[in-house]
Amino acid sequence: MKNFFKNKRVLIAGGSGLVGTNLTRKLLDLKAKVTSSYFTKIREKKLRKNYFKFNFMNFKECLRATKNKDLVYICVDKNVGISKMRENFFSQIQNHLITKINLLKACKENKVKKIIWVSSATVYQPSKKLIKENDLDFNIDPYDTFYGIGWTYRYLEKIFLYFKREYKLNLSIIRTTSIYGPYDNFEEKNSHVIPGLLKRAISSNKKFAVWGNGKNIRDFIFVEDLCKFIINVSKFSKLPDTINFSSGKGTSIENLSKTIIRLLKKDIPIKFINKKLSSARFIVLENSRANKIFKKSNKTNLDLGLKKTLEWYLNRNNKQ
């Protein structure tokens, strides 16, 4: 198992995103033969030789990308923030459906040995407690904010699991929550919670404006922890159909905002605006299945993860 990845032919679909970039770096360190996809830009120029442009809306390109691959990681996603979640609704759903189904079919045609798809906690219905994999209830809609993407991912999961059963694919789905860390998207219009707050806090001098009421509880997972878990579970010959992986701890947006201000050593008040735009009230995953599979999964606490993300962003910004 020590040299499991050496010379393994790996495709990271969505290799230029937050998860994909970090996963690319780690698998290259493990001597895997990595092909990472990009569509518009490469976030880490030093890894350019491992990146190839693919359009996964085109099935032939999916066949080309997955040919002769031992492992395929499906991390391809279209990064949008809450404010953009309902804009271009149908194009977002179309992109998710076509790219992932194309990749799945191509993996089948090319007899890929193992497939791991990084799915999302948006599939889950509202809950006031930590939610397990088998708690997913198709009779209850996802949170209204995630209604479209939640149902899309529910549908895709069913298709993936149908292919697994019908064609005996070695496939597993990892459901995760709010991922953050180095190589995140800090573009204001498309960023998720943590990069959006970090960037706004850095530029704030008199007050720190935060959307919503601050009471929503989120489960934030540091990207390096997720990548380590993905790599470790890849070594198992058999895995459950679905696996939750997150910090397993809830943090309110208010406390997150206070932590960011403290790390920046700023003395400015937090002002919550557009309080009616608050999204899902509570999303925290229960991780006992993941803990049974890989017991040594130590996770980065939020303070340290935020500090590493902040340092990466400031260093990168200073070099540009």
Secondary structure, DSSP 8 states (H G I E B T S, - for coil): -TTTTTT-EEEEETTTSHHHHHHHHHHHHTT-EEEEEESS--S-GGGGGGEEE--TTSHHHHHHHHTT-SEEEE-------GGGTTTTHHHHHHHHHHHHHHHHHHHHHTT-SEEEEEEEGGGS---SS-B-GGG--TTS---GGGHHHHHHHHHHHHHHHHHHHHH---EEEEEE-EEESTT----TTT--HHHHHHHHHHH-SS-EEEES-S--EE-EEEHHHHHHHHHHHTT-S---SEEEES----EEHHHHHHHHHHHTT----EEEE-GGG---SB--B--HHHHHH-TT-----HHHHHHHHHHHHHHHHHH-
